[in-house]
Amino acid sequence: MTSEKPPGGPDEAHASRVREAFDSFLDAHGERLDEKGQGLLQRMRGAASDKDPERLREHLTEAKERHGWLYRELAEHPQLATLLDELALWGF
């Protein structure tokens, strides 16, 4: 027996939703991001895609403390807000 997940399974669907949500956010706000903000957003994307609430919490805390506008925009973005709600269900 193998532990591989079938293509198109739940994890692939989740990764696709994460990609779409972050791409949508970048379309709307990407021009405002400096290099540090872009790196932070990529780390958030990775944590969300990996369903890692601890890492995402750390990155959100950094956004709140160092990039207040970014944190507000993340929380107000419909697709990202939905992902954050899901993470709350995972114990976030």
Residue pairs with C-beta under 8 A, 6 or more apart in sequence:
5 11
5 12
14 49
14 51
15 49
17 79
17 83
18 45
18 48
18 49
18 83
19 45
19 49
20 79
21 48
21 77
21 79
21 80
21 82
21 83
22 41
22 44
22 45
22 48
22 80
24 77
24 79
25 41
25 73
25 74
25 77
25 79
25 80
26 33
26 41
28 73
28 77
29 70
29 73
30 38
32 69
33 41
33 70
36 66
36 67
37 67
37 70
40 59
40 62
40 63
40 67
40 70
41 70
43 55
43 59
44 56
44 59
44 60
44 63
44 74
46 55
47 53
47 55
47 56
47 59
48 56
48 83
48 87
51 87
51 90
53 87
53 90
53 91
53 92
56 87
56 92
57 92
60 71
60 74
63 70
63 71
63 74
64 71
74 80
74 84
75 81
75 84
84 92
